[in-house]
């Protein structure tokens, strides 16, 4: 019998949270502008999530060889990553579509289990279901922040934010590479974050002179490039830590600039 596994339970919970945020939107609400992707409306945010949940579901069910190939077969996207096949649909229809696609995806994750592997990016080995769940959870939360910020609401952060924290640490080699920098694993680094529950989430050497300490919420918002670390209460000590905080990025693709800081420190 298929079972929910960690972090799939977290993904399902986050889907429910975001669904509750948007479920009563009017069409005027759906056409409001999001805060980060400057040409995206609220319905573009949910459409983007639904589209790549659709791609993930296709790959999980053995249809396709890479996310780019599947995406190209489903719809063209313009230079601003609008999903053109669905862009003119009402927001309520896009929400219904997201509910359908995430259900198919979640069921496929459960059927495969955490250790099954799924092709994702072309040219790299397939990733585990568990890793893809973490990536889908991170992207959903990141884009929900674009809606929360536009509404002037504090983003909801639960202990399931650990998926984003994990990617902020595990993805360091790639984030240095896309910024034209050399990642040296021998440089000591320590990350100490307080989860919403009060528990600590740590990585690295606690005796390192280079460290980042603070709340999981602050670091997660910096890691998804929605905040500049200088505008948070994070304690960032040592030049390597400052560099890390300046380029951290939890998602694939080219380097994204951090928001301009409102203060210098």
Backbone as CSV, one residue per row, in Angstrom:
resi,resn,N_x,N_y,N_z,CA_x,CA_y,CA_z,C_x,C_y,C_z
1,UNK,0.851,-1.200,0.000,0.000,0.000,0.000,0.882,1.244,0.000
2,UNK,0.574,2.198,-0.869,1.366,3.414,-0.956,1.281,4.206,0.345
3,UNK,2.419,4.804,0.735,2.471,5.541,1.989,3.027,6.937,1.765
4,UNK,2.586,7.842,2.603,3.175,9.180,2.635,4.494,9.088,3.373
5,UNK,5.541,9.653,2.790,6.853,9.626,3.428,7.339,11.056,3.646
6,UNK,8.274,11.189,4.547,8.897,12.478,4.801,9.887,12.747,3.664
7,UNK,9.833,13.885,2.973,9.065,15.099,3.257,7.766,15.231,2.447
8,UNK,7.243,14.143,1.906,6.014,14.255,1.117,4.865,14.783,1.961
9,UNK,4.789,14.348,3.222,3.752,14.875,4.106,3.867,16.378,4.262
10,UNK,5.122,16.880,4.292,5.337,18.321,4.388,4.860,19.030,3.127
11,UNK,5.132,18.432,1.967,4.686,19.034,0.709,3.159,19.119,0.659
12,UNK,2.496,18.053,1.044,1.029,18.040,1.031,0.480,19.097,1.986
13,UNK,1.110,19.238,3.151,0.670,20.260,4.110,0.880,21.662,3.549
14,UNK,1.995,21.881,2.867,2.264,23.203,2.289,1.291,23.497,1.156
15,UNK,0.964,22.488,0.368,-0.038,22.677,-0.693,-1.371,23.126,-0.100
16,UNK,-1.753,22.513,1.011,-3.019,22.889,1.658,-2.964,24.324,2.176
17,UNK,-1.811,24.731,2.710,-1.663,26.090,3.235,-1.793,27.117,2.118
18,UNK,-1.120,26.871,0.996,-1.183,27.819,-0.116,-2.575,27.815,-0.745
19,UNK,-3.199,26.645,-0.823,-4.564,26.559,-1.348,-5.507,27.415,-0.503
20,UNK,-5.356,27.339,0.800,-6.203,28.138,1.694,-5.972,29.634,1.481
21,UNK,-4.726,30.002,1.186,-4.409,31.417,0.946,-5.152,31.960,-0.267
22,UNK,-5.270,31.142,-1.320,-5.784,31.660,-2.591,-7.209,31.219,-2.924
23,UNK,-7.792,30.337,-2.130,-9.042,29.690,-2.542,-10.217,30.652,-2.717
24,UNK,-10.213,31.766,-2.002,-11.339,32.705,-2.096,-11.030,33.924,-2.955
25,UNK,-9.945,33.874,-3.725,-9.601,35.000,-4.583,-10.696,35.250,-5.618
26,UNK,-10.996,36.514,-5.832,-11.828,36.910,-6.962,-10.933,37.023,-8.193
27,UNK,-11.550,37.210,-9.355,-10.721,37.355,-10.561,-9.868,38.612,-10.483
28,UNK,-10.365,39.651,-9.814,-9.538,40.847,-9.607,-8.317,40.496,-8.766
29,UNK,-8.507,39.655,-7.749,-7.372,39.235,-6.933,-6.372,38.453,-7.788
30,UNK,-6.881,37.525,-8.582,-5.995,36.699,-9.412,-5.163,37.547,-10.359
31,UNK,-5.660,38.706,-10.710,-4.952,39.568,-11.658,-4.079,40.618,-10.979
32,UNK,-3.963,40.540,-9.674,-3.016,41.414,-8.974,-1.595,40.980,-9.281
33,UNK,-0.663,41.919,-9.178,0.724,41.624,-9.503,1.444,41.027,-8.297
34,UNK,2.216,39.982,-8.554,3.034,39.368,-7.512,4.242,40.248,-7.232
35,UNK,4.983,39.911,-6.181,6.006,40.840,-5.708,7.392,40.614,-6.277
36,UNK,7.707,39.417,-6.766,9.095,39.125,-7.135,9.271,39.052,-8.647
37,UNK,8.560,38.140,-9.302,8.613,38.054,-10.764,7.735,39.178,-11.294
38,UNK,8.344,40.250,-11.752,7.643,41.524,-11.888,6.568,41.543,-12.971
39,UNK,6.552,40.566,-13.874,5.495,40.524,-14.889,4.431,39.487,-14.553
40,UNK,4.552,38.851,-13.398,3.616,37.784,-13.020,2.461,38.322,-12.195
41,UNK,1.267,37.865,-12.559,0.091,38.067,-11.726,-0.008,36.889,-10.746
42,UNK,-0.916,37.017,-9.784,-1.101,35.912,-8.836,-1.418,34.611,-9.574
43,UNK,-2.251,34.697,-10.616,-2.600,33.457,-11.318,-1.408,32.893,-12.078
44,UNK,-0.438,33.737,-12.481,0.778,33.228,-13.119,1.617,32.431,-12.123
45,UNK,1.611,32.858,-10.867,2.358,32.148,-9.829,1.821,30.726,-9.680
46,UNK,0.505,30.601,-9.505,-0.095,29.278,-9.322,0.003,28.463,-10.611
47,UNK,-0.112,29.114,-11.756,0.023,28.416,-13.025,1.422,27.825,-13.172
48,UNK,2.438,28.561,-12.775,3.815,28.074,-12.847,3.994,26.837,-11.971
49,UNK,3.462,26.902,-10.750,3.563,25.752,-9.846,2.819,24.554,-10.432
50,UNK,1.611,24.785,-10.916,0.813,23.694,-11.488,1.500,23.088,-12.698
51,UNK,2.096,23.935,-13.523,2.743,23.466,-14.749,3.890,22.505,-14.435
52,UNK,4.712,22.867,-13.456,5.856,21.999,-13.157,5.470,20.825,-12.258
53,UNK,4.371,20.939,-11.522,3.805,19.739,-10.893,3.333,18.774,-11.983
54,UNK,2.738,19.318,-13.050,2.317,18.517,-14.196,3.515,17.821,-14.841
55,UNK,4.602,18.586,-15.029,5.827,17.995,-15.601,6.358,16.882,-14.704
56,UNK,6.383,17.129,-13.399,6.875,16.117,-12.460,6.007,14.865,-12.518
57,UNK,4.687,15.055,-12.584,3.775,13.911,-12.649,4.027,13.086,-13.901
58,UNK,4.243,13.753,-15.020,4.521,13.044,-16.267,5.793,12.201,-16.141
59,UNK,6.835,12.789,-15.617,8.108,12.075,-15.481,8.000,10.931,-14.477
60,UNK,7.310,11.169,-13.374,7.126,10.125,-12.367,6.357,8.933,-12.926
61,UNK,5.485,9.205,-13.883,4.688,8.142,-14.484,5.308,7.592,-15.765
62,UNK,6.597,7.909,-15.974,7.340,7.309,-17.073,7.133,7.942,-18.425
63,UNK,6.627,9.176,-18.453,6.363,9.856,-19.724,7.369,10.980,-19.919
64,UNK,8.418,10.736,-20.658,9.393,11.785,-20.928,10.751,11.475,-20.348
65,UNK,11.747,12.221,-20.826,13.130,11.974,-20.432,13.748,13.106,-19.631
66,UNK,13.167,14.283,-19.670,13.695,15.406,-18.877,12.588,16.432,-18.693
67,UNK,12.747,17.262,-17.681,11.722,18.257,-17.392,11.601,19.267,-18.527
68,UNK,12.724,19.641,-19.144,12.656,20.606,-20.236,11.904,20.041,-21.429
69,UNK,12.168,18.765,-21.757,11.487,18.146,-22.885,9.991,18.041,-22.626
70,UNK,9.625,17.642,-21.407,8.204,17.538,-21.072,7.546,18.915,-21.092
71,UNK,8.209,19.906,-20.505,7.652,21.259,-20.478,7.425,21.779,-21.902
72,UNK,8.403,21.553,-22.780,8.272,22.035,-24.162,7.108,21.362,-24.881
73,UNK,6.840,20.109,-24.516,5.747,19.391,-25.170,4.379,19.840,-24.665
74,UNK,4.330,20.402,-23.456,3.055,20.795,-22.856,2.661,22.225,-23.192
75,UNK,3.636,23.114,-23.259,3.319,24.519,-23.541,4.597,25.303,-23.808
76,UNK,4.485,26.290,-24.682,5.567,27.251,-24.835,5.577,28.161,-23.617
77,UNK,6.777,28.690,-23.312,6.919,29.710,-22.273,7.662,30.889,-22.886
78,UNK,7.253,32.095,-22.521,7.940,33.256,-23.069,9.172,33.592,-22.237
79,UNK,9.818,34.689,-22.558,11.074,35.044,-21.892,10.882,35.308,-20.407
80,UNK,9.651,35.602,-19.980,9.359,35.833,-18.564,8.781,34.595,-17.881
81,UNK,8.864,33.451,-18.586,8.409,32.158,-18.046,6.907,32.102,-17.796
82,UNK,6.141,32.876,-18.548,4.696,32.700,-18.514,4.351,31.419,-19.284
83,UNK,3.451,30.617,-18.730,3.004,29.392,-19.391,1.904,29.787,-20.366
84,UNK,2.256,29.897,-21.642,1.375,30.557,-22.600,0.074,29.810,-22.844
85,UNK,0.107,28.480,-22.770,-1.103,27.708,-23.056,-2.214,27.940,-22.043
86,UNK,-1.848,28.431,-20.872,-2.836,28.581,-19.808,-2.981,30.028,-19.339
87,UNK,-2.220,30.945,-19.916,-2.118,32.270,-19.345,-3.442,33.028,-19.345
88,UNK,-4.283,32.798,-20.326,-5.530,33.562,-20.433,-6.702,32.899,-19.732
89,UNK,-6.458,31.807,-19.033,-7.546,31.156,-18.307,-7.866,31.921,-17.023
90,UNK,-9.110,31.861,-16.556,-9.448,32.491,-15.271,-8.655,31.862,-14.127
91,UNK,-8.430,32.633,-13.093,-7.682,32.128,-11.950,-8.323,30.911,-11.307
92,UNK,-9.655,30.875,-11.250,-10.320,29.733,-10.629,-10.066,28.451,-11.413
93,UNK,-9.970,28.555,-12.746,-9.670,27.373,-13.559,-8.233,26.912,-13.335
94,UNK,-7.330,27.866,-13.196,-5.934,27.511,-12.941,-5.803,26.841,-11.578
95,UNK,-6.545,27.332,-10.580,-6.517,26.707,-9.262,-7.030,25.266,-9.334
96,UNK,-8.107,25.054,-10.060,-8.637,23.697,-10.226,-7.607,22.797,-10.900
97,UNK,-6.932,23.337,-11.910,-5.899,22.569,-12.621,-4.747,22.212,-11.686
98,UNK,-4.343,23.176,-10.846,-3.266,22.883,-9.893,-3.678,21.769,-8.939
99,UNK,-4.900,21.830,-8.433,-5.370,20.788,-7.525,-5.309,19.411,-8.197
100,UNK,-5.683,19.367,-9.470,-5.648,18.095,-10.194,-4.213,17.602,-10.373
101,UNK,-3.331,18.483,-10.802,-1.964,18.071,-11.114,-1.158,17.712,-9.869
102,UNK,-1.364,18.464,-8.789,-0.601,18.134,-7.584,-1.077,16.807,-6.996
103,UNK,-2.368,16.492,-7.145,-2.873,15.212,-6.659,-2.249,14.059,-7.439
104,UNK,-2.182,14.199,-8.762,-1.546,13.166,-9.589,-0.078,13.013,-9.206
105,UNK,0.616,14.128,-9.018,2.025,14.093,-8.648,2.221,13.445,-7.280
106,UNK,1.442,13.856,-6.299,1.594,13.316,-4.949,1.343,11.808,-4.930
107,UNK,0.337,11.372,-5.675,0.043,9.937,-5.728,1.190,9.168,-6.383
108,UNK,1.809,9.769,-7.407,2.941,9.119,-8.065,4.144,9.041,-7.125
109,UNK,4.349,10.084,-6.324,5.421,10.030,-5.318,5.170,8.884,-4.336
110,UNK,3.942,8.762,-3.884,3.616,7.703,-2.921,3.807,6.317,-3.527
111,UNK,3.388,6.140,-4.769,3.523,4.838,-5.424,4.987,4.461,-5.588
112,UNK,5.818,5.430,-5.909,7.232,5.141,-6.127,8.030,4.991,-4.857
113,UNK,7.616,5.698,-3.798,8.375,5.665,-2.561,9.548,6.624,-2.604
114,UNK,10.179,6.871,-1.467,11.204,7.910,-1.384,12.480,7.617,-2.160
115,UNK,12.806,6.341,-2.366,14.100,6.012,-2.976,14.028,5.783,-4.473
116,UNK,12.830,5.712,-5.047,12.728,5.583,-6.501,13.381,6.791,-7.161
117,UNK,13.803,6.608,-8.392,14.511,7.688,-9.065,13.721,8.143,-10.289
118,UNK,13.817,9.433,-10.550,13.055,10.035,-11.640,13.986,10.933,-12.446
119,UNK,13.938,10.859,-13.784,14.753,11.785,-14.583,14.246,13.205,-14.398
120,UNK,15.163,14.142,-14.360,14.737,15.539,-14.227,15.496,16.386,-15.238
121,UNK,16.646,16.892,-14.890,17.391,17.728,-15.835,18.163,16.855,-16.822
122,UNK,18.178,17.274,-18.077,18.905,16.528,-19.103,20.402,16.541,-18.797
123,UNK,21.035,15.404,-18.993,22.484,15.330,-18.852,22.978,15.023,-17.459
124,UNK,22.077,14.891,-16.492,22.502,14.517,-15.141,21.727,13.274,-14.722
125,UNK,22.284,12.497,-13.794,21.598,11.268,-13.388,20.222,11.565,-12.780
126,UNK,19.315,10.597,-12.865,17.999,10.781,-12.240,18.135,11.087,-10.747
127,UNK,17.193,11.823,-10.195,17.211,12.162,-8.780,16.212,11.293,-8.033
128,UNK,16.400,11.186,-6.728,15.469,10.391,-5.931,14.140,11.119,-5.795
129,UNK,13.079,10.335,-5.587,11.776,10.949,-5.325,11.854,11.905,-4.150
130,UNK,12.573,11.488,-3.094,12.687,12.345,-1.907,13.285,13.703,-2.266
131,UNK,14.333,13.699,-3.106,14.971,14.963,-3.479,14.035,15.825,-4.313
132,UNK,13.293,15.201,-5.224,12.370,15.976,-6.046,11.224,16.534,-5.201
133,UNK,10.750,15.767,-4.212,9.732,16.294,-3.299,10.257,17.551,-2.603
134,UNK,11.492,17.494,-2.111,12.084,18.654,-1.433,12.153,19.854,-2.363
135,UNK,12.517,19.607,-3.624,12.605,20.702,-4.583,11.232,21.300,-4.890
136,UNK,10.207,20.436,-5.023,8.863,20.946,-5.283,8.346,21.743,-4.077
137,UNK,8.669,21.277,-2.878,8.258,21.979,-1.663,8.926,23.348,-1.586
138,UNK,10.228,23.382,-1.871,10.947,24.657,-1.840,10.360,25.636,-2.840
139,UNK,10.090,25.177,-4.077,9.578,26.089,-5.101,8.183,26.586,-4.754
140,UNK,7.352,25.706,-4.217,6.005,26.126,-3.825,6.078,27.205,-2.753
141,UNK,6.901,26.982,-1.731,6.996,27.974,-0.661,7.586,29.281,-1.182
142,UNK,8.616,29.185,-2.027,9.252,30.388,-2.555,8.247,31.251,-3.312
143,UNK,7.455,30.628,-4.161,6.511,31.424,-4.945,5.307,31.868,-4.123
144,UNK,4.982,31.128,-3.070,3.906,31.611,-2.197,4.320,32.908,-1.510
145,UNK,5.617,33.051,-1.240,6.120,34.289,-0.639,5.824,35.485,-1.544
146,UNK,5.849,35.258,-2.864,5.550,36.345,-3.797,4.118,36.841,-3.647
147,UNK,3.222,35.933,-3.259,1.830,36.334,-3.014,1.705,36.963,-1.627
148,UNK,2.287,36.319,-0.622,2.236,36.888,0.736,2.772,38.326,0.742
149,UNK,3.933,38.531,0.108,4.544,39.861,0.120,3.647,40.887,-0.570
150,UNK,3.053,40.498,-1.700,2.188,41.434,-2.422,0.940,41.786,-1.617
151,UNK,0.484,40.850,-0.789,-0.690,41.097,0.058,-0.332,41.803,1.361
152,UNK,0.966,41.952,1.616,1.398,42.568,2.864,1.215,41.661,4.062
153,UNK,1.295,40.348,3.834,1.125,39.342,4.891,2.465,38.664,5.154
154,UNK,2.770,38.416,6.414,3.981,37.674,6.735,3.888,36.249,6.193
155,UNK,4.909,35.784,5.495,4.869,34.411,4.976,4.707,33.390,6.096
156,UNK,3.914,32.364,5.838,3.746,31.272,6.794,4.985,30.388,6.739
157,UNK,5.583,30.153,7.885,6.784,29.320,7.960,6.588,28.274,9.047
158,UNK,6.713,27.023,8.678,6.614,25.904,9.602,7.947,25.163,9.618
159,UNK,8.071,24.173,10.478,9.319,23.416,10.534,9.625,22.689,9.228
160,UNK,8.627,22.519,8.373,8.885,21.888,7.081,9.767,22.748,6.187
161,UNK,10.121,23.952,6.638,11.055,24.796,5.890,12.430,24.143,5.806
162,UNK,12.643,23.059,6.556,13.951,22.385,6.523,14.317,21.905,5.118
163,UNK,13.337,21.631,4.263,13.666,21.253,2.883,14.407,22.381,2.178
164,UNK,13.965,23.606,2.392,14.640,24.757,1.793,16.008,24.964,2.425
165,UNK,16.106,24.790,3.728,17.392,24.937,4.407,18.391,23.917,3.889
166,UNK,17.936,22.681,3.713,18.813,21.623,3.204,19.371,21.989,1.836
167,UNK,18.501,22.484,0.949,18.954,22.850,-0.390,19.922,24.035,-0.344
168,UNK,19.754,24.922,0.628,20.654,26.070,0.740,22.065,25.635,1.114
169,UNK,22.172,24.490,1.773,23.485,23.965,2.171,24.026,22.998,1.123
170,UNK,23.196,22.066,0.701,23.625,21.020,-0.217,23.982,21.572,-1.596
171,UNK,23.350,22.653,-1.986,23.565,23.197,-3.325,24.702,24.190,-3.437
172,UNK,25.546,24.287,-2.415,26.616,25.288,-2.453,27.536,25.171,-3.667
173,UNK,27.981,23.972,-4.063,28.870,23.920,-5.242,28.261,24.567,-6.477
174,UNK,26.968,24.323,-6.710,26.329,24.901,-7.892,26.180,26.405,-7.771
175,UNK,25.821,26.905,-6.591,25.606,28.352,-6.475,26.908,29.124,-6.663
176,UNK,28.024,28.541,-6.226,29.313,29.190,-6.480,29.627,29.147,-7.972
177,UNK,29.369,28.005,-8.593,29.671,27.834,-10.008,28.910,28.824,-10.877
178,UNK,27.597,28.983,-10.645,26.811,29.868,-11.505,27.161,31.337,-11.271
179,UNK,27.833,31.620,-10.163,28.293,32.981,-9.900,29.744,33.190,-10.309
180,UNK,30.319,32.195,-11.004,31.692,32.320,-11.483,32.725,32.260,-10.382
181,UNK,32.391,31.577,-9.286,33.291,31.459,-8.157,33.652,29.996,-7.919
182,UNK,34.792,29.781,-7.283,35.231,28.420,-6.976,34.794,28.044,-5.571
183,UNK,34.090,26.926,-5.472,33.672,26.439,-4.162,34.781,25.586,-3.571
184,UNK,35.222,25.947,-2.381,36.268,25.199,-1.690,35.655,24.527,-0.464
185,UNK,35.421,23.214,-0.520,34.801,22.531,0.623,35.677,22.513,1.869
186,UNK,36.951,22.890,1.713,37.846,22.895,2.862,37.696,24.162,3.712
187,UNK,37.039,25.182,3.170,36.806,26.395,3.963,35.732,26.084,4.997
188,UNK,36.063,26.213,6.288,35.075,25.849,7.318,33.894,26.817,7.323
189,UNK,32.714,26.258,7.538,31.497,27.070,7.553,30.520,26.437,8.536
190,UNK,29.742,27.263,9.198,28.748,26.769,10.148,27.452,27.528,9.954
191,UNK,26.356,26.765,9.915,25.023,27.327,9.759,24.183,26.857,10.942
192,UNK,23.683,27.801,11.730,22.873,27.474,12.906,21.579,28.279,12.851
193,UNK,20.463,27.575,12.708,19.181,28.234,12.493,18.140,27.729,13.479
194,UNK,17.291,28.631,13.930,16.235,28.295,14.871,14.937,28.106,14.092
195,UNK,14.390,26.899,14.155,13.134,26.590,13.482,11.958,27.228,14.217
196,UNK,10.814,27.351,13.566,9.641,27.933,14.244,9.288,27.243,15.555
197,UNK,9.565,25.943,15.650,9.278,25.208,16.887,10.246,25.525,18.004
198,UNK,11.352,26.198,17.672,12.405,26.466,18.647,13.566,25.509,18.550
199,UNK,13.410,24.429,17.788,14.500,23.467,17.605,15.600,24.079,16.744
200,UNK,16.827,23.599,16.931,17.947,24.061,16.131,18.136,23.169,14.910
201,UNK,18.473,23.794,13.801,18.864,23.088,12.579,20.256,23.563,12.243
202,UNK,21.219,22.654,12.204,22.612,23.055,12.018,23.279,22.233,10.928
203,UNK,24.302,22.839,10.332,25.188,22.164,9.390,26.586,22.746,9.554
204,UNK,27.600,21.908,9.303,28.967,22.388,9.350,29.612,22.259,10.716
205,UNK,30.732,22.941,10.862,31.583,22.853,12.047,31.248,23.998,13.005
206,UNK,30.723,23.691,14.189,30.348,24.772,15.122,31.526,25.589,15.632
207,UNK,32.744,25.081,15.448,33.913,25.845,15.883,34.451,26.755,14.781
208,UNK,33.799,26.772,13.617,34.279,27.565,12.490,34.216,29.054,12.800
209,UNK,35.244,29.818,12.362,35.188,31.279,12.525,34.234,31.932,11.528
210,UNK,33.791,31.152,10.550,32.852,31.661,9.555,31.488,31.041,9.835
211,UNK,30.524,31.878,10.177,29.233,31.290,10.529,28.072,32.230,10.219
212,UNK,26.904,31.595,10.119,25.638,32.304,9.931,24.679,31.754,10.979
213,UNK,24.120,32.646,11.779,23.184,32.240,12.821,21.944,33.132,12.773
214,UNK,20.817,32.542,13.096,19.584,33.322,13.117,18.382,32.427,12.978
215,UNK,17.288,32.987,12.505,16.058,32.204,12.365,16.041,31.486,11.018
216,UNK,15.387,30.336,11.016,15.209,29.599,9.770,14.431,30.445,8.764
217,UNK,13.475,31.216,9.237,12.677,32.051,8.347,13.552,33.055,7.609
218,UNK,14.401,33.778,8.339,15.268,34.767,7.696,16.172,34.113,6.649
219,UNK,16.818,33.006,7.038,17.746,32.372,6.112,17.023,31.793,4.902
220,UNK,15.856,31.216,5.098,15.098,30.668,3.977,14.708,31.776,3.001
221,UNK,14.278,32.926,3.509,13.910,34.035,2.636,15.117,34.566,1.860
222,UNK,16.273,34.567,2.493,17.499,34.949,1.792,17.846,33.900,0.737
223,UNK,17.670,32.630,1.077,18.068,31.540,0.188,17.220,31.457,-1.074
224,UNK,15.983,31.916,-1.001,15.128,31.921,-2.203,15.201,33.274,-2.912
225,UNK,16.129,34.119,-2.495,16.408,35.408,-3.128,15.254,36.391,-3.004
226,UNK,14.489,36.270,-1.922,13.406,37.238,-1.682,13.808,38.295,-0.665
227,UNK,14.930,38.129,0.016,15.441,39.117,0.965,16.947,39.211,0.794
228,UNK,17.489,40.388,1.064,18.934,40.555,1.168,19.326,40.274,2.614
229,UNK,20.383,39.529,2.821,20.736,39.149,4.189,20.995,40.363,5.074
230,UNK,21.429,41.480,4.465,21.724,42.669,5.261,20.466,43.271,5.882
231,UNK,19.304,42.951,5.324,18.044,43.489,5.845,17.382,42.545,6.843
232,UNK,18.071,41.489,7.220,17.543,40.530,8.191,18.288,40.662,9.514
233,UNK,17.894,39.847,10.482,18.596,39.810,11.766,19.641,38.704,11.818
234,UNK,19.986,38.136,10.662,20.998,37.081,10.641,22.349,37.616,11.100
235,UNK,23.047,36.803,11.864,24.417,37.110,12.275,25.345,36.411,11.289
236,UNK,26.026,37.202,10.473,26.876,36.666,9.412,28.306,37.115,9.687
237,UNK,29.163,36.174,10.050,30.512,36.497,10.520,31.552,35.811,9.640
238,UNK,32.520,36.589,9.186,33.606,36.072,8.353,33.328,36.334,6.882
239,UNK,34.365,36.698,6.132,34.180,37.002,4.715,33.606,35.830,3.914
240,UNK,34.041,34.590,4.164,33.422,33.474,3.436,31.923,33.349,3.723
241,UNK,31.529,33.646,4.960,30.105,33.586,5.297,29.347,34.709,4.608
242,UNK,29.937,35.871,4.524,29.292,36.994,3.837,29.121,36.681,2.350
243,UNK,30.139,36.059,1.758,30.036,35.682,0.358,28.931,34.648,0.156
244,UNK,28.903,33.640,1.007,27.877,32.593,0.952,26.485,33.202,1.059
245,UNK,26.293,34.100,2.017,24.980,34.726,2.201,24.601,35.606,1.017
246,UNK,25.595,36.094,0.284,25.332,36.983,-0.853,24.947,36.232,-2.121
247,UNK,25.340,34.944,-2.223,25.083,34.206,-3.465,24.185,32.994,-3.266
248,UNK,23.780,32.697,-2.021,22.976,31.498,-1.770,21.723,31.504,-2.652
249,UNK,21.413,30.338,-3.205,20.283,30.205,-4.124,19.848,28.750,-4.119
250,UNK,18.594,28.492,-3.798,18.147,27.110,-3.621,17.625,26.482,-4.898
251,UNK,17.477,27.232,-5.960,16.895,26.702,-7.186,17.928,26.690,-8.307
252,UNK,17.698,25.835,-9.301,18.620,25.679,-10.421,18.507,26.869,-11.372
253,UNK,19.424,26.897,-12.339,19.390,27.965,-13.323,20.497,28.970,-13.081
254,UNK,20.528,30.036,-13.870,21.567,31.052,-13.717,21.439,31.787,-12.393
255,UNK,22.508,32.467,-12.030,22.510,33.223,-10.776,21.445,34.307,-10.804
256,UNK,20.709,34.427,-9.701,19.704,35.480,-9.559,20.234,36.516,-8.582
257,UNK,20.088,37.795,-8.895,20.559,38.810,-7.953,19.676,38.873,-6.719
258,UNK,20.296,39.137,-5.583,19.524,39.379,-4.366,18.877,40.762,-4.463
259,UNK,17.770,40.982,-3.761,17.205,42.336,-3.727,18.230,43.328,-3.200
260,UNK,18.198,44.544,-3.697,19.119,45.577,-3.211,18.877,45.800,-1.723
261,UNK,19.945,45.869,-0.914,19.743,46.049,0.526,19.267,47.458,0.861
262,UNK,18.477,47.555,1.926,18.046,48.855,2.412,19.028,49.434,3.426
263,UNK,19.965,48.594,3.858,21.003,49.040,4.769,22.280,48.255,4.474
264,UNK,23.416,48.814,4.886,24.690,48.166,4.700,25.255,47.745,6.053
265,UNK,25.847,46.577,6.090,26.536,46.175,7.316,27.603,45.148,6.987
